[in-house]
């Protein structure tokens, strides 16, 4: 059975095509991948700042820019022959901090308004971290695990779209709230998918 995807492959391919000239420019300039990773962290900090202020359109743009950096640092590492185990650890660690900062900005905004959405954001954070944790644990067991309907690229896309659409006057944060619910629910479903997938692979290895 084909795995359900929350992002259309044509949308993903279109995004990669759009940023390809930027990728080639950075490769030609021999920019270090860590520099792009730091830039992504900077955009995440700006996103958190804009979320705190309720400036959702700008926050969404910053999320998109952070997502672009997240794609480009890995591409740069491969193209410039700077792939390393430490680089992978460093990139993954910064990614987790970036997500926390963005959600921190969102939770601050809703907390100041006494909204229950703070609880939804906590659930989204838990799901997001557990998605990464299950993959890391799987790799520690010798299993590659990239399955699931709400991985990092989906989380970034839905959050950015929700923020930008949420900036439309009269929507009363509907799209932003909807995107946070989607992330919170489907990130945790992804955790379950990965646990089931890992168990299946372990059972196959043991001949069960």
HELIX and SHEET records of a PDB file:
HELIX    1   1 UNK A    9  UNK A   28  1                                  20    
HELIX    2   2 UNK A   33  UNK A   53  1                                  21    
HELIX    3   3 UNK A   56  UNK A   79  1                                  24    
HELIX    4   4 UNK A   85  UNK A  111  1                                  27    
HELIX    5   5 UNK A  117  UNK A  140  1                                  24    
HELIX    6   6 UNK A  152  UNK A  166  1                                  15    
HELIX    7   7 UNK A  174  UNK A  205  1                                  32    
END                                                                             
